[in-house]
């Protein structure tokens, strides 16, 4: 390449006789995102604390203190917060489901699996039971 002193931004390429320019190398396609995205469960979870107390919290509570990811079942329910997106698994925790009739009840992924074609459509269930609902 030759530098054009009249226009510092302009460069020209000179080829010898019989020489042809090298074609540009093909660009590498952008990686395709995974078919599912990694998200935390939006549902309220029954969590057992280190002292044995059972409490009802969500992943926002976990995010406030990342060490809570070490509580049993939390990392699988809050994979984005806990950095466990690569571990495709259902949570072992019970979670609050709002049924189509408006009733709220704590259930687990085994309950979802008994009628997954219907129950995976309940708000938040697909993000909570990722294997059962085919989310990963």
VENLINZI-V19953 format. One record per residue. N is the residue number from 1. OMEGA is omega in whole degrees, 0 to 359 (999 if undefined). Layout:
# VENLINZI-V19953
n=N omega=OMEGA
n=N omega=OMEGA
This chain:
# VENLINZI-V19953
n=1 omega=178
n=2 omega=181
n=3 omega=178
n=4 omega=184
n=5 omega=178
n=6 omega=180
n=7 omega=186
n=8 omega=181
n=9 omega=184
n=10 omega=175
n=11 omega=176
n=12 omega=179
n=13 omega=180
n=14 omega=179
n=15 omega=176
n=16 omega=179
n=17 omega=179
n=18 omega=181
n=19 omega=178
n=20 omega=180
n=21 omega=177
n=22 omega=180
n=23 omega=179
n=24 omega=179
n=25 omega=181
n=26 omega=179
n=27 omega=178
n=28 omega=180
n=29 omega=178
n=30 omega=179
n=31 omega=179
n=32 omega=179
n=33 omega=178
n=34 omega=183
n=35 omega=177
n=36 omega=178
n=37 omega=180
n=38 omega=177
n=39 omega=174
n=40 omega=174
n=41 omega=177
n=42 omega=186
n=43 omega=174
n=44 omega=186
n=45 omega=172
n=46 omega=185
n=47 omega=175
n=48 omega=180
n=49 omega=182
n=50 omega=181
n=51 omega=178
n=52 omega=178
n=53 omega=175
n=54 omega=181
n=55 omega=178
n=56 omega=182
n=57 omega=176
n=58 omega=184
n=59 omega=175
n=60 omega=177
n=61 omega=179
n=62 omega=183
n=63 omega=179
n=64 omega=177
n=65 omega=187
n=66 omega=178
n=67 omega=178
n=68 omega=176
n=69 omega=180
n=70 omega=176
n=71 omega=184
n=72 omega=175
n=73 omega=186
n=74 omega=183
n=75 omega=179
n=76 omega=178
n=77 omega=182
n=78 omega=187
n=79 omega=180
n=80 omega=179
n=81 omega=186
n=82 omega=178
n=83 omega=182
n=84 omega=182
n=85 omega=182
n=86 omega=177
n=87 omega=180
n=88 omega=180
n=89 omega=172
n=90 omega=174
n=91 omega=176
n=92 omega=181
n=93 omega=170
n=94 omega=184
n=95 omega=183
n=96 omega=180
n=97 omega=172
n=98 omega=182
n=99 omega=182
n=100 omega=179
n=101 omega=177
n=102 omega=178
n=103 omega=179
n=104 omega=181
n=105 omega=175
n=106 omega=180
n=107 omega=176
n=108 omega=184
n=109 omega=176
n=110 omega=176
n=111 omega=178
n=112 omega=182
n=113 omega=179
n=114 omega=178
n=115 omega=188
n=116 omega=181
n=117 omega=178
n=118 omega=189
n=119 omega=177
n=120 omega=179
n=121 omega=177
n=122 omega=182
n=123 omega=174
n=124 omega=185
n=125 omega=181
n=126 omega=179
n=127 omega=184
n=128 omega=180
n=129 omega=189
n=130 omega=180
n=131 omega=182
n=132 omega=183
n=133 omega=176
n=134 omega=182
n=135 omega=178
n=136 omega=999
